[in-house]
Amino acid sequence: MEKFIIGFGKIDITPPLNIPYLGFYPERHAFFKGIHDPLYARSLYVSDGEEEAIIISADSIGFSNSLSGKGRNFTEEVRKRIENSTGVKRKNVMLHSSHIHSTPDTLNFRPLRDHSGSFEWLEVLKEKITSSAILAKNNTFKGRFIASGGKVEKISHNRTGENCIDEELILLLFESENGEKIFLLNFACHPVIVQVQNLVSADFVGVVENKIPQMIDNTKGCLFLQGACGDINPIKNDTRDFKDVYSTGITIIGEGIKIFGQMKLNNYPSQPVILKVASKKILFPSRPLPGKREIEKLENRDKEEVSERIKEGKKPFEGEIQIIRVGDIVLTGIPGEPFCKLGKEIKKMSKPLIGIPLGYSNGYLGYIATPEYWEKGGYAVRCGPWSKVGKESYNIILENFEKLIKKVK
């Protein structure tokens, strides 16, 4: 039987304490005073013997491609380093984030490079992410690929008041004949339980990624893949209580272990050894920007946020949709915060394959809200650094996804 070639790499990316996190107004940039738990970049290398790909899941809030300054692209610089170091084509590298809010402001809501030492730290960060990919490429084994799903209830809700919720947990497992394992878990929920407090933390994502290798023998690593969580929050939201972090994490783990047990007891079939990659870079139109008279009517807080967004201009934003098919699983990278409904549409359009939408991948274009939400209005479509692209973006992603998935089916 043919097998996948897979590898795992993990590197500590915990920031020094002079790197700011994203706070609430007026202190948009505040500083950590300590570390509750470390942050990591985790990489999966996968090959079918011909094609290769690397999927990186970073414990971060996400990466704006403008982080290093005008005319530079954070994702492409990381990809170039990985290609030069591993030989894996840069178009086959996905840089994904779990969107953890108790991490540095790498979304660039306020220019990170304005802070002393930040520019140097960003260069080190790129090297560390690259190193996680090198480790994955250099430490491989052959194994089969299994996939299944379950449901995690009563830990999340739709924060806009809409009925849309995605409680599906998808577990992906690579396993060798000797029992070596690499896990990937996909779920959609904002990691904001301990946001805006002064300790670095990977929130409930870190609990999942760290505990599974401790609980399941011979596990080389675990990657958390964040879903379409733009409007999905934990029910224990912004409590800043690490007990809630642990409870949320172990609830997800509990369902994951149940799925794993069912896989083993029922001898789930292996996925076919197929690896295909397709991607497209697209220009997304800017959201409307207010004029001077509109700005004058705003409160000071809103004026400052609108001012930061206006500095970016009204030109179109480049973003990339990337699809990595592994077996019959379709991982779809989206460069922003997709609403739950968009994720469900992608899952439906992926059939008969199993679709997994991944927000916060290969850049950050802010919220990708539904047309209905645009009409209703709310925080996600209010003018600010979190709202870059227009309401057309929702349908642009679906139209281009429909074309791209044909290339990997």
Secondary structure, 3 states (H helix, E strand, C coil): CCCEEEEEEEEECCCCCCCCEECCCCCCEECCCEECCCCEEEEEEEECCCCEEEEEEECCCCCCCCCCCCCCCHHHHHHHHHHHHHCCCHHHEEEEECCCCCCECCCCCCCHHHCCCHHHHHHHHHHHHHHHHHHHHHCEEEEEEEEEEEECCCCEEECCCCCCCCCEEEEEEEECCCCCEEEEEEECCCCCCCCCCCEECCHHHHHHHHHHHHHCCCEEEEEEEECCCCCEEECCCCCCCHHHHHHHHHHHHHHHHHHHHHHHHCCCCCCCCCEEEEEEEEEECECCCCCHHHHHCCCHHHHHHHHHHHHCCCCCEEEEEEEEEECCEEEEECCCEECHHHHHHHHHHHCCCEEEEECCECCCCEEECCHHHHHHCCHHHCCCCCECECCCHHHHHHHHHHHHHCCCC
